Amino acid sequence: MATAALHVTAADATGLLNKYALPKVAMVVIAGAAGVGCALTVAVDAGMGYAAAAGAYLVLMAVGTAMGGHLWQVWVLSPVRKLVGAADGTAYAERQVRLFGRIEAWAWPVAALALTWLAPRYLAAPSGTAARAEAWALVAAALGLALWAVGRRTGRTWLSLAATAGLLVAAAALQVWYDRPGDMALLAWRALHLLAVGAWFGGAVWNVAIAVRAAREDLRTPVVIMAHLQLERFRAVVRLALPVVLLTGLLQLHDLFAWNAGAIQGAFRTLVLVKLGLVGLLVVIFNTCPMWHACSPIAGMCVLDDLPVAGTEGDGAS
């Protein structure tokens, strides 16, 4: 009897409105919340305008995609690949890495163009001290890009992860030091915030655009088990990233307004409420996906009990 190929569940509709769209919705909501955050910090708080906020947003999304992808390779893919160990699992891992390489190839030109757009704006900081701080942050960003290139060239994924994480810290420094160069507490909260967003968003991109797509090319039991184990480790990332995003967001508000809710007015207040609403929606989606077995259209990827039994309809047994 030939090895049975697992079927894709009948609920895998081609339309947008099915339960398996939830991970995609989550990815869009994360991106939207990040956009609101950039509008808050760059356009409204720093007063740099929405064009600069758009540039900062592109840097965050591009570098976050790369950092989250490298984190997936180090924290998710590598341990699961060793655990599964089968040839099917190795081939599945290699397919994922190739797909990630294609996505990352688009991310870096976007980040580079956005930084080029932002650099003169950051260097026009309202004080000489801030401008010097911005210059050092831009130097750190250039060094981060160089380290990433070395990591990619040598295959040292941990180095690429460290470099991309450093770039997000540099992005936080650019945002904070524009008008508050001595505020190290705000820098710490902003850096942790961006790192959590990058880990979450980049992992979501891998989960939606890479893990499922690569698994569909060879739907055999070891592949689906490996995909399930990957998803479980990514859930651990989300369980950490979600409270970090919320807590560091609140700590930034404290740094800016000292819990004086009355001081939060106008566009800032509106954007804060919108972002809190989006984070709340993410909490609902994160808890709903496993409850509805809606994490993936592939049977067994979300919950192993959903794996079809060999010989059942659609399993491809012969």
C-alpha positions as CSV (number, residue, x, y, z in Angstrom):
1,M,0.0,0.0,0.0
2,A,1.4,3.4,-0.9
3,T,2.0,6.0,1.7
4,A,-1.3,7.8,2.3
5,A,-1.4,11.5,1.4
6,L,-3.4,13.6,3.8
7,H,-6.3,15.5,2.4
8,V,-7.0,19.2,2.9
9,T,-10.1,19.6,4.9
10,A,-13.4,20.3,3.1
11,A,-13.8,23.5,5.0
12,D,-10.9,25.0,3.1
13,A,-13.0,27.3,1.0
14,T,-11.4,29.5,-1.6
15,G,-13.4,32.5,-0.4
16,L,-12.2,34.9,2.3
17,L,-15.1,34.3,4.7
18,N,-14.2,31.0,6.3
19,K,-12.8,30.1,9.7
20,Y,-9.3,29.4,8.2
21,A,-9.1,33.1,7.3
22,L,-8.6,33.9,11.0
23,P,-4.8,33.7,10.9
24,K,-4.7,36.0,7.9
25,V,-7.1,38.4,9.7
26,A,-4.7,38.3,12.7
27,M,-1.7,39.1,10.5
28,V,-3.6,42.1,9.0
29,V,-4.7,43.3,12.4
30,I,-1.1,43.1,13.7
31,A,0.0,45.2,10.7
32,G,-2.8,47.7,11.3
33,A,-2.0,48.0,15.0
34,A,1.7,48.6,14.1
35,G,0.6,51.3,11.7
36,V,-1.5,53.0,14.4
37,G,1.5,52.8,16.7
38,C,3.8,54.5,14.2
39,A,1.2,57.3,13.7
40,L,1.1,57.7,17.5
41,T,4.8,57.9,18.1
42,V,6.2,59.5,15.0
43,A,3.5,61.6,13.5
44,V,1.6,62.8,16.6
45,D,4.0,62.6,19.6
46,A,7.3,63.5,17.8
47,G,5.5,65.8,15.4
48,M,7.3,64.5,12.4
49,G,4.2,64.2,10.3
50,Y,2.4,61.2,8.7
51,A,4.8,60.9,5.8
52,A,7.6,60.1,8.3
53,A,5.3,57.8,10.2
54,A,4.7,55.9,6.9
55,G,8.4,55.5,6.5
56,A,8.9,54.3,10.0
57,Y,6.0,51.8,9.5
58,L,7.7,50.4,6.4
59,V,10.9,49.9,8.3
60,L,9.1,48.1,11.1
61,M,7.2,45.8,8.8
62,A,10.1,45.0,6.6
63,V,12.7,44.5,9.3
64,G,10.0,42.8,11.5
65,T,9.3,40.3,8.8
66,A,12.9,39.5,8.5
67,M,13.5,39.3,12.3
68,G,10.4,37.2,12.9
69,G,11.5,34.9,10.1
70,H,14.9,34.4,11.6
71,L,13.4,33.9,15.0
72,W,11.2,31.2,13.5
73,Q,14.2,29.5,12.0
74,V,16.1,29.5,15.3
75,W,13.3,29.0,17.8
76,V,10.7,27.0,15.8
77,L,12.1,25.4,12.7
78,S,15.5,24.1,13.9
79,P,14.3,22.4,17.1
80,V,11.3,20.8,15.4
81,R,13.4,19.6,12.5
82,K,15.8,17.8,14.9
83,L,12.8,16.3,16.8
84,V,11.1,15.0,13.7
85,G,14.3,13.9,11.9
86,A,12.6,12.2,9.0
87,A,13.6,12.9,5.4
88,D,10.1,14.3,4.8
89,G,10.6,16.8,7.6
90,T,14.0,17.9,6.3
91,A,12.6,18.5,2.8
92,Y,9.7,20.4,4.4
93,A,12.1,22.6,6.3
94,E,14.2,23.3,3.2
95,R,11.1,24.3,1.3
96,Q,10.2,26.8,4.0
97,V,13.6,28.4,4.1
98,R,13.6,28.8,0.4
99,L,10.2,30.5,0.5
100,F,11.4,32.8,3.3
101,G,14.4,33.8,1.3
102,R,12.1,35.1,-1.5
103,I,10.0,37.1,1.0
104,E,13.1,38.5,2.7
105,A,14.6,39.5,-0.6
106,W,11.7,42.0,-1.0
107,A,11.9,43.2,2.6
108,W,15.4,44.7,2.5
109,P,14.9,47.0,-0.5
110,V,11.7,48.4,1.2
111,A,13.6,48.9,4.5
112,A,16.6,50.6,2.7
113,L,14.3,52.9,0.7
114,A,12.3,53.9,3.8
115,L,15.5,54.6,5.8
116,T,16.8,56.7,3.0
117,W,13.6,58.6,3.0
118,L,13.7,59.0,6.8
119,A,17.4,59.8,7.4
120,P,17.3,63.6,6.5
121,R,14.1,64.0,8.5
122,Y,15.6,62.4,11.6
123,L,18.8,64.4,11.2
124,A,16.8,67.6,11.2
125,A,16.0,66.9,14.9
126,P,14.9,70.0,16.9
127,S,18.1,70.1,19.0
128,G,21.8,69.5,18.2
129,T,21.9,66.7,20.9
130,A,19.1,64.9,19.3
131,A,20.6,65.2,15.8
132,R,23.9,63.7,17.1
133,A,21.9,60.8,18.7
134,E,20.1,60.2,15.4
135,A,23.4,60.0,13.6
136,W,24.7,57.3,15.9
137,A,21.4,55.4,15.5
138,L,21.8,55.5,11.7
139,V,25.3,54.2,12.1
140,A,24.0,51.4,14.2
141,A,21.4,50.6,11.6
142,A,24.1,50.4,8.9
143,L,26.2,48.1,11.1
144,G,23.1,46.0,11.6
145,L,22.6,45.6,7.9
146,A,26.2,44.6,7.5
147,L,25.9,41.9,10.3
148,W,22.7,40.6,8.6
149,A,24.6,40.3,5.3
150,V,27.4,38.3,7.0
151,G,24.9,36.1,8.7
152,R,23.1,35.3,5.5
153,R,26.3,34.7,3.6
154,T,27.7,32.4,6.2
155,G,24.5,30.6,7.1
156,R,24.6,31.7,10.7
157,T,20.9,32.3,11.3
158,W,21.5,33.4,14.9
159,L,23.7,36.3,13.6
160,S,21.0,37.4,11.2
161,L,18.5,37.2,14.0
162,A,20.7,39.4,16.3
163,A,21.3,41.9,13.4
164,T,17.6,42.3,12.6
165,A,16.8,42.6,16.3
166,G,19.5,45.3,16.6
167,L,17.9,47.1,13.6
168,L,14.6,47.3,15.4
169,V,16.3,48.7,18.5
170,A,18.0,51.2,16.2
171,A,14.5,52.1,14.8
172,A,13.2,52.6,18.3
173,A,16.2,54.9,19.0
174,L,15.5,56.9,15.9
175,Q,11.9,57.4,17.0
176,V,12.7,58.3,20.6
177,W,15.9,60.3,20.2
178,Y,14.3,62.7,17.7
179,D,13.0,64.8,20.5
180,R,13.9,62.9,23.7
181,P,17.5,61.9,23.4
182,G,18.0,61.4,27.1
183,D,14.9,59.3,27.8
184,M,16.4,55.9,28.2
185,A,13.3,54.4,29.9
186,L,11.1,55.4,26.9
187,L,13.8,53.9,24.6
188,A,13.7,50.6,26.5
189,W,9.9,50.3,26.3
190,R,9.8,51.3,22.6
191,A,12.6,48.8,21.7
192,L,10.9,46.0,23.5
193,H,7.6,47.0,21.9
194,L,9.1,46.9,18.4
195,L,10.9,43.6,19.1
196,A,7.6,42.0,20.2
197,V,5.7,43.3,17.2
198,G,8.5,42.1,14.8
199,A,8.6,38.6,16.4
200,W,4.8,38.3,16.2
201,F,4.3,39.8,12.8
202,G,7.2,38.0,11.1
203,G,6.1,34.7,12.7
204,A,2.6,35.3,11.4
205,V,3.9,35.9,7.9
206,W,5.8,32.7,8.1
207,N,2.9,30.8,9.5
208,V,0.4,32.0,6.8
209,A,2.6,32.5,3.7
210,I,5.3,29.8,4.2
211,A,4.4,27.0,6.6
212,V,1.0,26.1,5.1
213,R,2.1,26.7,1.5
214,A,5.2,24.5,1.9
215,A,3.2,21.7,3.7
216,R,0.7,21.6,0.9
217,E,3.3,20.5,-1.5
218,D,3.8,17.2,0.3
219,L,0.8,16.4,2.6
220,R,2.2,13.3,4.4
221,T,2.0,12.5,8.0
222,P,5.5,13.6,9.1
223,V,5.1,16.9,7.3
224,V,1.8,17.7,9.0
225,I,3.1,16.6,12.4
226,M,6.1,18.9,11.9
227,A,3.8,21.7,10.9
228,H,1.7,21.2,14.0
229,L,4.8,21.2,16.3
230,Q,6.0,24.4,14.6
231,L,2.6,26.1,15.2
232,E,2.8,25.0,18.9
233,R,6.2,26.7,19.3
234,F,5.0,29.8,17.5
235,R,2.0,30.0,19.9
236,A,4.5,30.2,22.7
237,V,6.0,33.3,21.0
238,V,2.6,34.9,20.7
239,R,1.9,34.1,24.4
240,L,4.9,36.2,25.2
241,A,4.7,38.9,22.5
242,L,1.0,39.8,23.2
243,P,1.4,40.8,26.9
244,V,4.8,42.5,26.1
245,V,3.1,44.6,23.4
246,L,0.3,45.6,25.8
247,L,2.6,46.2,28.8
248,T,5.3,48.2,26.9
249,G,2.5,50.3,25.2
250,L,1.1,51.2,28.6
251,L,4.6,51.9,30.0
252,Q,5.2,54.3,27.1
253,L,2.0,56.1,27.9
254,H,3.2,56.4,31.5
255,D,6.5,57.8,30.4
256,L,4.8,60.4,28.3
257,F,1.8,61.3,30.5
258,A,2.4,59.8,34.0
259,W,-1.0,58.0,33.9
260,N,-2.7,61.4,33.5
261,A,-5.5,60.2,31.3
262,G,-6.8,63.8,31.1
263,A,-3.6,64.8,29.3
264,I,-4.3,62.4,26.4
265,Q,-6.4,64.4,24.0
266,G,-7.2,64.8,20.3
267,A,-5.7,62.5,17.7
268,F,-3.4,60.9,20.3
269,R,-6.4,59.8,22.4
270,T,-8.2,58.5,19.3
271,L,-5.2,56.5,18.1
272,V,-4.6,55.0,21.6
273,L,-8.2,53.8,21.8
274,V,-8.0,52.3,18.3
275,K,-4.7,50.5,19.1
276,L,-6.2,49.1,22.3
277,G,-9.2,47.9,20.4
278,L,-7.0,46.1,17.8
279,V,-4.9,44.4,20.5
280,G,-8.1,43.3,22.1
281,L,-9.3,41.8,18.8
282,L,-6.0,39.9,18.5
283,V,-6.6,38.4,22.0
284,V,-9.9,37.2,20.8
285,I,-8.5,35.7,17.5
286,F,-5.6,34.1,19.4
287,N,-8.0,32.2,21.7
288,T,-10.5,31.5,19.0
289,C,-8.2,29.8,16.4
290,P,-7.4,26.7,18.5
291,M,-10.9,26.5,19.9
292,W,-12.4,26.3,16.4
293,H,-9.4,24.3,15.0
294,A,-9.1,27.3,12.7
295,C,-5.3,27.7,12.7
296,S,-4.8,26.1,9.3
297,P,-6.7,24.6,6.4
298,I,-4.6,21.5,6.6
299,A,-6.1,18.7,8.7
300,G,-4.0,18.0,11.8
301,M,-1.9,21.1,11.6
302,C,-3.9,22.9,14.3
303,V,-4.9,19.8,16.3
304,L,-3.3,16.4,15.7
305,D,-6.6,14.7,16.5
306,D,-7.9,16.1,13.2
307,L,-5.5,13.9,11.2
308,P,-7.6,11.7,8.8
309,V,-7.3,8.0,9.3
310,A,-5.8,6.1,6.4
311,G,-8.5,4.7,4.2
312,T,-11.0,7.4,4.9
313,E,-12.5,9.5,2.2
314,G,-10.0,11.9,0.6
315,D,-6.9,10.4,2.2
316,G,-5.5,9.1,-1.0
317,A,-4.9,5.5,0.2
318,S,-4.6,2.8,-2.4
